[in-house]
Amino acid sequence: MKVIFLFIDGVGLRGPATDNPVNPEVCPTLCRLIAQHSVPIDACLSVPGLPQSATGQATMFTGVNAPVFMGRHCEGFPGPSLRKKIEEDNLFLRLKALGKRVRFADAYLVDSAEELAARRFKSVTTVMALTVPEVVSTTDDLMDNAAVMQDLTRETIQDRYPDIPVITPENAAAHLFSIARLNDFTLYEFFQTDVAGHSMDYTRACAVLRLYDRFLSALVRFTRAAGITVLMTSDHGNIEEINERGHTRNQVPFIAFGPREEDFRTHVKSLIDVTPAILRFI
Ligand SMILES: [Zn+2]
């Protein structure tokens, strides 16, 4: 079975409210998937305080309760001990051990994984990707439409890379679908939702969610026809309470759409269960 895992940063579950941009008028496809194909899962992981990216993502991609391991929720990029934990064991390493073809579809604007490894600050997904360097997508891959930019449309890199054309979110979905057809497991990370959530700007949040929804709508059309399973979850809430600058303790959606979707939804109750469920059902 082929799986696309969409990691979307900072999107929690909350009822309708005037300051909640996650609504059917703004993002109809996301809301439909949440309503019909998701379960609410816990991102707080039994540790007080607001959930944060480093520990939330580490939990998602290792199956270890990283806030408990660290004794707290850790923001941003993982520090040395959490990095070591991710490097020892993670979803990409496990999938590779199972003989699966794995790809991290987000393009890094580098020529090689070695160049990426030399960077000082690395996100959880970067640390994980570097444990299986062949999964890393480079500038060349982006130019070949064999990788997807983190903003979907490449608009944010036009000043540095004017030769790489801007594309529509639907094109980005087509590119991701092409990558997924060549692999057993494809990860795509989108963090503009978290950035917009921190901005407390409702209009900006709506623009980001509308863009992502166009991408998602096209992607599920392609994957449904091809029998590819789409999974989606978030590391913590944020954008659904746009009047709050920080993250939220709201549950996050775990969406499973496609073959074995019910198996996935039955077995995932928190971020801890995501990696074990993928390893079990892929
Ligand atoms: Zn954040």
Residues whose N, C-alpha, C, O or C-beta is under 5 A from the ligand:
A	BS01	ZN	D194
